[in-house]
């Protein structure tokens, strides 16, 4: 038993409407993707300056480690930890200048950033820092601090970065070129 000509016409018209709608949606998505890719401007780059210029604002450099990156597809960049007079720990990307000078990159909005993590209250010093170890080259991208307490016990403590969204940002100095992370850490008993 065949379909009636009227029903066949209706089904053809319905398929045609669905095809039109699909084509229209696909075209709209393509236009949006092209517009986004053509108009995406990268944020301005903050300057790398000699570490001595950062010390008055961010304190003394107390530890250095590798800058954390997911999957160990790293940038080769370093992360410096600075402790200011109030005890805040600032994670600032470092680089080595052509003449061997240690340079740091602190975007202008870093001082206004929210606290990104805490250092345990019993930690008396940060011994070092590294990308969180996972047992294989697929790292987590988390920054691990090796801290020492009053009893000389060492332990790992992992912290999160703070997002700087406005103004000049720090970019990696090696491939793949990407925006680098920063940290603003306070002691657990001083966070309010």
N, C-alpha and C positions, 0 to 999 in steps of 0.2 A: 504494500500500500504506500503510495507516494504522498508527499506533502502537497498541500494545496498551493497554487501559484501565489496567493496572497500571503500565506505563511512563509514561503520561500523568499518573497520580496522583503518581508519584515526581518527575517534572519539576516539577509544580505545587508540591509540598511543598518541593522544593529551591529554587525561585524565591522562595517565601514565606520560607524561612530566610534567604536572601540579603537580601531586602527588610527583614526584621526586623533583621538585623545592621547593615545600612546605616542604618536609622532610629535604632537604638540608638547607633551611633557618632556620627551627626550630633547627636543630643540631648546626648550627653556632651560633644562639642566646644562646643556652644552654652552649656552650663552652665559649662564651664571659662572660656570667653571672658567671659561675664557676670560670673562671680566675679572674674576678674582685673580687668576694667574697673571694677567697683563697689568693689573693695577696694584699688585702687592708690592709695596715698598718696604724694604727692610728698615728696622729701627736704626737710628744713628748710633755710631760706635763711640763708646767712652774711651778715653785715652789711658794707655799704660804709662805710669809715672814711676820714678824711683821710689822704692819702699820708704825711704826716709821722709818723703812728702806725705805718706799716709799715717805715719806714727803719731803726729800731733792729734789727729782726729780719731784713729782707730786703735791706738796703743801699740805696744811692742809686739813684734812677731814672735810667737811662742812655739809654733810647730808648722811643718810643711808636709803635705802628702800629695798623692795624685788626685786630680779633679775627677769626681765620680761621673761615670757615664754608663748607660745601660749596655749590656751585651759586650762590654769591653771593646767596643768599636770606638775606642777612646780618641781623644783629641790630642793627647800628649801634653796637655796643660797641667799645671800645678795648682794646688790650693794652699794658700797661706792662712793660718789662724792667728789673729791678732787679739790681744786682751787689752781693753781700755781701762781707765782708772776706776770705773764703776763695776768692773768684773765682767762686762759683756764680751763675749767672744764673737769676732767678726770673721766669717769665711770669705776671703777675697782671692780671686784668680791671680796667679803669678806667672811671670814670663822671664826669660833671660835675654837681656839686650845683647846686641852684637859684640859689645865690649865686655860682656860678662856681668854687667849691672843687673841686680834683681829688681824687676819692675812689678808693680801691682795695678790692678784695675778695679776701682771703686766707683760705680756710677753715682752721679749726684744725688739720686733719690735713696741711696742705701741707708742713710741715717734715719730716714722716715719709715723704713720697712718695719713690718710687724715682726715680733719674735717668732722664729721658726722652730725652735726646739729648746730643750733644757739640758744642762749638764748636771749629773747627779750631785746632790747636796754634799756628799762626803768626798767628792773628787777634789784633790788638792793640786793636781797638775795634769795637763794633757801632755802625754809623752809623744804621741804621733797621731797621724791620720792616714786613712787609706780607703779605697773603694771597698765596700763590704765583700769579704771573701766568700765564695760559694763552692769552691772545690773544682771549678772548671772555668773556662774563659768567658762564660756568659754571666758577667757581673750583674748586680742588682741596680747599680746606679745610686746606691745610698752611701753617704759618708759615714765611715766608722771612726770614732775617736778612741784611742787607747788611753784610758785614764788611770791614774794612780790615786789610791785613797790614803788616809792617815796611817794605816797599818802596812803600807807599801804593797798592797794587793793591786795587781793590774787586771783590768777587764775592758772589754769592748763595750762601747755605747754608741748606738746609731742615731743620727739626727737627720731632720728634713731640711731642705733648702727653703728660702723665701723667694717669692716671685717678685721681681722688679718689672713693672709693666709700662712705666712711662719714662720718657726721656732717653738719653743715651744709655746703651747697654754694653756689657763686656762680651766680646766675641773671642772664640778660640783662635789661637795663633797657628794652628795646624789643622790638617784635614781630619775629619770632615768639619768645615767651618760651621759653627753653631753658637747660639747664645749660651753663655756660661752661667752657672748657678752661684748664688751667694748664701751666706748663713748669718743669722743673728741669734746667738745662743745666750741664755742667762742661766745662772745656777738655779736649781729646783726650788730652793727656799726663798729666792728673791723674785720669782715670777708672780705678778698680781694681775 
